[in-house]
Amino acid sequence: MRPADYYSRRKRRLLNILAVEDEAAVAQLLALVLGGPNCKVAIANNSEKALAKIAAAKEPFDVVITDHRMPRVSGLELVRELRARKFGGKVVVLSAHLGENNIKAYHELGVNMLISKPFDVNELRRTIDALETES
């Protein structure tokens, strides 16, 4: 799918995404792949910064995409905190390191999608489109 096709299919409403990823190259890739005229992508390199950005945001985030394995606070702990704070957006977890217990815990927390790393760019775009239409 060409980027122009992806953007032309999207709704005209600005989609606000927060990518929480400790690896700078992956965070930049997420911003590059998902960002565009109808989609704003903010980046946080850890869970603490993500929670601060969510709290300070003028417009609420529609989607949080988080890595699972991060220093200090894992993606699982971030999702638990988002749920405790009644975050109303969608949550997508990207990881190459998910065992059965973590998968079960994410499902119990109502995560919208789990995507394995390395991820397919088109799969990620389709996931975001699908989550947007669920709203």
C-alpha positions in Angstrom: 0.0 0.0 0.0 1.4 3.4 -1.0 1.5 6.1 1.7 -0.8 8.3 -0.4 -3.4 5.5 -0.5 -3.2 5.1 3.3 -3.8 8.8 3.9 -6.6 9.2 1.3 -8.5 6.4 3.0 -8.3 7.9 6.5 -11.1 10.0 7.9 -10.5 13.7 7.9 -10.4 13.9 11.7 -6.9 14.3 13.2 -5.9 11.1 14.9 -3.7 11.8 18.0 -1.2 8.9 18.7 1.4 8.5 21.4 4.2 6.1 20.7 6.0 4.9 23.8 9.3 3.3 22.7 12.7 3.3 24.3 14.5 2.5 21.0 14.9 5.9 19.2 15.0 4.3 15.7 11.8 2.4 16.3 10.1 5.5 17.7 11.1 7.5 14.7 9.9 4.7 12.4 6.5 4.8 14.1 6.3 8.6 13.7 7.3 8.4 10.0 5.0 5.5 9.1 1.9 6.8 11.0 2.4 10.5 10.9 0.8 12.7 8.1 -1.7 15.3 7.4 -4.5 13.5 9.3 -2.4 11.9 12.0 -0.3 13.5 14.7 2.3 11.2 16.4 4.0 12.2 19.7 6.9 10.2 21.1 7.8 9.3 24.7 10.9 7.2 25.3 9.6 5.7 28.6 6.4 5.2 30.6 6.9 8.1 33.0 7.3 10.6 30.1 4.3 9.0 28.4 2.1 9.5 31.5 3.3 13.1 31.7 2.5 13.8 28.0 -1.0 12.2 28.4 -1.7 14.4 31.5 -0.5 17.6 29.8 -2.1 17.0 26.4 -4.5 19.7 25.2 -6.3 17.1 23.0 -6.6 13.5 24.4 -4.6 10.8 22.7 -6.8 8.4 20.6 -4.2 5.6 20.6 -1.2 4.7 22.7 1.3 2.4 21.1 3.7 1.0 23.6 6.6 -1.4 23.7 6.4 -4.1 26.3 10.1 -4.3 27.4 11.4 -0.9 28.5 13.7 0.2 31.3 12.2 0.9 34.8 8.5 0.6 33.9 7.3 -2.0 31.5 4.6 -1.6 28.9 2.4 -3.8 31.1 2.8 -1.5 34.1 2.1 1.5 31.8 -1.2 -0.1 30.6 -2.2 -0.9 34.2 -1.6 2.8 35.1 -3.6 4.0 32.0 -6.5 1.8 33.0 -6.3 3.1 36.6 -6.4 6.7 35.2 -9.4 5.8 33.0 -7.6 6.4 29.7 -10.3 6.4 27.1 -8.2 5.7 24.0 -7.1 2.5 22.3 -3.9 0.6 23.3 -1.6 -1.3 21.0 1.4 -3.2 22.3 4.4 -3.9 20.2 6.9 -6.5 21.4 9.1 -9.4 20.5 9.1 -10.6 24.2 5.6 -11.6 25.2 5.1 -14.8 27.1 1.8 -16.4 27.9 1.4 -14.7 31.2 2.0 -11.3 29.7 -0.4 -11.9 26.8 -3.0 -13.0 29.3 -2.4 -9.9 31.5 -2.7 -7.6 28.5 -6.0 -9.2 27.4 -7.3 -8.9 30.9 -6.5 -5.1 30.8 -8.4 -4.8 27.6 -5.6 -4.0 25.2 -6.9 -3.6 21.7 -4.1 -5.2 19.8 -0.8 -7.1 20.3 1.7 -6.9 17.5 5.0 -8.8 17.3 8.3 -7.2 16.5 9.6 -6.9 14.0 6.3 -5.6 12.8 5.0 -5.2 9.3 4.3 -1.5 8.4 1.2 -2.3 6.5 -0.2 -4.5 9.4 0.4 -1.6 11.8 -1.4 0.9 9.4 -4.3 -1.6 9.1 -4.5 -1.9 12.9 -4.7 1.8 13.4 -7.3 2.1 10.7 -9.3 -0.7 12.3 -9.1 0.9 15.8 -10.2 4.2 14.4 -13.3 2.7 12.8 -14.2 0.9 16.1 -14.6 4.3 17.8 
